[in-house]
Amino acid sequence: MLLARIPPTAAGVTMTLHVAVTLDRGYGAAGLAGMAITVGIGVGSPLMGWLIDRRGLRFMLILSVVCETTFWLFAPLMSYWVLLVVGFVAGVACLPVMSIGRQAITALVPVDQRRTAFSLDSISVELSFMVGPALGVLVATRVSTGAALVAIGLGVLASGVLLFFVNPPLVHEDEPVEGPHPSRRAWITGPLVATLVVAAGAVFTLGGMEVAIVASLERVGQASWIGLVFIVMCAASIVGGLIYGSLKRAPGQVALMAMLAALAIPVGLADGDWLLIAIALIPMNVMCSPTIAATSERITGLVPPAVRGEALGLHGSAFTFGAAAGGPVAGFAIDHGGPAMGFAVAGVGGLLLALLAHLLQRREPSGGFGHVLGGVGEREAGA
């Protein structure tokens, strides 16, 4: 899954360079193209998960890999407006590598060890984000953006083929999946929505923070340090994931997200100095992997195994739409109040979403889905 996640992490920056530089359409048009793909991914993620639940992993892989690979291989030949439309369609059919990995972990790892496993999964995501964009920029600048787009397509194809042959289990052999699928009203509950809000809120804050970092350093001519600052952020997140994965008792997802958001606000005090920003970002990013891991662990315990693919697809959509909202909101704040305001708005927005998640989570039935299953099993055994 680490290897499979590298091509999609390179897609954003590569598409931006292709539209803005190669097609000479500017960064506004590049942002619109990225938004079209992002919205497509957000819409399609639950659909791909639903296909996994109903038709199996291999059926979904064939459909997704054919659509997505075709798009990336032919993207260098497309005009801007064709790229916009076809990019949205390809986003809908995008290979859900994040969700597949988390679903496989749920099937392969005992419940009492999932915190550690999901923490390792979050660390692997950080590693892929450290590698993917750098590779995309390297190929795009040293060869061409068209070659970089084709490389992404070949990477998606290779990932899909490997996953097809490995065919990891996505449901544990002891989990009940027979019979009619439960209705969405039965499993889309307040606690589940709270988890989705936490996921969206975390990446809302992270997305806004990234825009604020770029604005802060570019304003004072220190843009060359942006890459190093992002490496520090990823390293801090990895350390946080290692610590969180080793804990027997850990803070809840809402508390983790609230700390992440609150720690984003004072980063604005370091505005204009790359070293101070990098240091100020460490406490916040230590909370990153734990928050993501906590939402993954939580959501797999709230839903029946028969609909886990669709639920994790919604989880992926929450990440996608949170990130899509965080950047523009922080950008608007930066335009009207400077980079420090961008950090503040990203943090305050995250805190408000944490409060909303807390209110939704208070409606949680005790024990979650695993407790309900256990009770059902005991009653059936007694009968």
Helices and strands as residue ranges (DSSP letters): H 2-17, I 18-22, H 26-55, H 57-74, G 75-77, H 80-92, H 97-108, G 111-113, H 114-142, H 145-166, H 184-187, H 190-219, G 223-225, H 226-245, H 253-264, G 265-270, H 274-286, H 288-302, G 305-307, H 308-337, H 339-361, H 368-382
